[in-house]
Amino acid sequence: MTDKNYQQYIRNFSIIAHIDHCKSTLADRLIEKTGLVAQRDMKEQFLDNMELERERGITIKLQTTRLHYHSRDGHDYELNLIDTPGHVDFNYEVSRSLAACEGAILVVDATQGVEAQTLANVYLALDENLEILPVLNKIDLPSARPEETKQEIEEVTGLDAEDAPLISAKEGIGIEELLERIVSDIPAPSGDPHGKLKALIFDSKYDNYKGVVIYTRVFDGQVARGDVIRLMNTGKKYEVTEVGMCVPGPVPTDRLRAGEVGYICGSIKQVSDARVGDTITLESDPAAEMLPGYKKAQSMVYCGIYPAEGEKYENVKDALEKLQVNDAAFNFEPETSTALGFGFRCGFLGLLHMEIIVERLEREFGLAVITTSPSVIYRVVKTDGTVEMIQNPTNLPREQEISYIEEPMVKADIMIPKDYVGAIMELCQDRRGKMLHMEYITETRVSLHYEMPLNEVIYDFFDALKSKTRGYGSLDYEFTHYERSNVVKLDILLNKELVDAFSMIVHESKAYARGRFVCEKLKEIIPMHQFEVPIQAAIGQKVIARETVKAYRKDVIAKCYGGDISRKKKLLEKQKEGKKRMRQFGTVEVPQEAFTAVLKYDENK
Amino acid sequence: MASPAGIYIHIPFCRHKCNYCDFFSKPIDEEYVRKAYTRALLKEIGFYGAKYGKNFVADSIFFGGGTPTLMEPELIDKILAAVRKSFFIAAGSEITMEGNPATVTAEKLRRYRQSGVNRLSIGAQSFDDEILSSLGRVHRAADITRTVELAREAGFDNISLDLMFAVPGQDMNQWLDSVKKALALKPQHISFYSLEIEPATVFGDMLESGALKETPAEVDREMYHRALALLDTAGFVHYEISSAALPGRECRHNLKYWDLSEYLGLGAGAYSFIRDTRYNNIDDVEMYFHTMWSQDSASLRHCNDSQAFASDCVSSCSVNSYRDSVTDYVFTALRTRRGVVFKEFSHKFKNEFWDLYSQQQAEFEKFVRAGYAEYDDRRLSLTRKGIDIASRITRLFM
């Protein structure tokens, strides 16, 4: 095979789809059909390899795999499937995965139609000049309406959906047809195997034995074991210890050539050193310019993570370090709270990202942690003209020192069935959203575009959207700018003492409702003490809400004779066990669940 | 300094099971069953007599139930004779019998007294007939008065009355009226229990179905403290959470439960605490019969303690660790007015109380400052206010 020829038999593609659209199931079917994994070894959703992903049904980390397909045209093809994460928090990762491809399969649920997330990804794919192949999934369901869906795809995306393959990933219908279409519709890679090396990092993960494993797409040139590579953004150099293909397990090869997808190892210690989007070149013969599209990971949401009672600070630190090694978008630094002691301020892409990290700490590392209210980064302009970026409410300067505060704004794209427009407009208004425009995508589907403070999006906007639209609403958002805003710091005082871990920055118009909510919630959760415990919400010196936990009235065993002693003592011991997960603030004990409970803001209550 | 032990004898029979009762008792009122049960008891007494003999010194015997006064006097006589024969029963021992006012006669009481029973604990519960019937008691208020009078005539000069408050439907006046009527009968001892509704009782089921409403905690506590005030005025010493007595008339047997003394439990479902081991007999009358009759006394004599305790008749058994004993002691001692006595504690446990509980001291002080507990260099105890949250404070030391 001549040098140029091999590219003809490669197809690099992604699957883009809305989170709920069984994207991973389709990936499974493709793997199964091409005989990569014996059917009996198939686990559901093969490429989602984290337990948590499987459980939540979402893809966080990408997995890449090479499929070997013998086409009806008689040739053998190498199909590189690059799976993508499916949530709004991971848009950048999606865009880099797409950049590694020539084409994408757009999976649309034939029962539900086009969703906001789908649309956002279509735009991402179009930005990367990908050939997009629309596919209608769930065609086996009686509620599937393929003709309407095709029409909707054409109206909304402008793509030609006339010949879109009709499939059912779940039932394995139409998979072979789809494979043929991948071969025929998606362009083969081009690129000069003899040029200067330019390879895109589209994912990386940490391996205990190999260090960081970089997943890459070679655009020009080639890379082999022993080469010294340079990562063009970070400028760091590494000697390549191994290159190979992902099938999906690593299979070492001599080299990776232009057009190919595979992995590179080079004793790299941290995932953040091999940032997604960076360009790999050869130290000895570097490319003149890097591939476009690189973005530094930017944390949008911050919260404090503290060891829970009885948990060691060092253990939490170790675990956070291990997570960071594998997650370039996650960062942390030490901080202290008067209420919670030593802990960490952690930065995340979004709320989901945060929840995932916290769950992983608990599940994979078996750690008990307390998280404080999530916060966005506020831009505080002080009276002396200096500017401070504040991501921990506790660090907000004193009121007298603040000239004004700016908060981050996002552009939120919401797609909903038209019946819910009223409810969602109300929701957005309540969240201080400003409507930019609204359009009917089809007769029944509406796209709403809002400018909204990120602060309002991170609490539970997505949950509220889902519940108000019975699951049909979808959301996509991106940061746009900072805007001056009337936000205040809301403090919570227990027994007249400020508990810094509960402090949050909220818009003035929300402060009363939120203060009341937190007080009520804490009243439910804080157990009775030997004295009355006033719970107050305050802005500065001004108390805006108050509740009281009454003092103990009765906690006594009336009868205790011979046979009762063991049984009743055990009862006390058990009650004591339950008390272990309490935090002591001054004289007040607060159950750990209080910290998460105050985050779940249910405005209907 | 082994203090004398107590002997508890369980009589698991009742005419009728009360609505709140979760003790081991059966509504069986048949003479032949009582006779058979007595035979089994005598056999068990024989076993332990053979095992411990006269080295087992007791100064209290307590017939609890169930309704011990259902037992024919000759059966009680036989049991007491066997106990005296098998163990060393100190002169002047307290021998208590629990009784239901509806089950006694002058004749019965006189004969119990003749057998050596010298203390009668009467399950009065209330002097309000409506409350009594809602509790499922078989007696009426008039029966209580009659029983006390008959007991006095029979020669009993140490009488205790049990009362119950926070009964659903009971108001403050009904309760205080009961306390006053009880005091008017001049008993030496009064126990007063806040009704605890347990699952798998008639009340428990009613509570679950919503047919019953628990008395609010505030009312419960007010009933408690107002009763205490009446008892104070009558010269009673409030010596344990739910017990008060005229000076010197504290129940010697019950005090053993609260100061880690040993007690030997005999009969079905009876609990024992001997040589740091807590165990209890099977709470099934037939199984108890069966195991007692098939037991060979030689086998019991030859095995060591834990094996003996793990015999067929024993349904659960655990040996106290050092920590268990310490927490048992604190748990029970805090029920009493006397509280934890530091000298006694260090003697028993070879450690100073505050050395073992140095971590808890600061937290405990908070209760002291709030008036819930008190301590000096000799002892530590709860105040009356602290009793309301006794469990809460006790948990500190668990």
Interface residues (C-beta under 8 A of the other chain):
Chain A: Q530 F531 Y552 R553 K554 D555 V556 I557 A558 K559 C560 Y561 G562 G563 I565 S566 K568 K569 L572 E573 Q575 K576 K579 T587
Chain B: Y8 G64 Y193 S194 L195 E196 A217 E218 D220 R221 I241 S242 N254 Y257 W258 Y263 G265 G269 A270 Y271 S272 F273 R278 N280 S318 T327 D328 F331 T332 R335 K366 F367 A370 Y372 I387 D388 I389 A390 S391 R392 T394 R395 M398
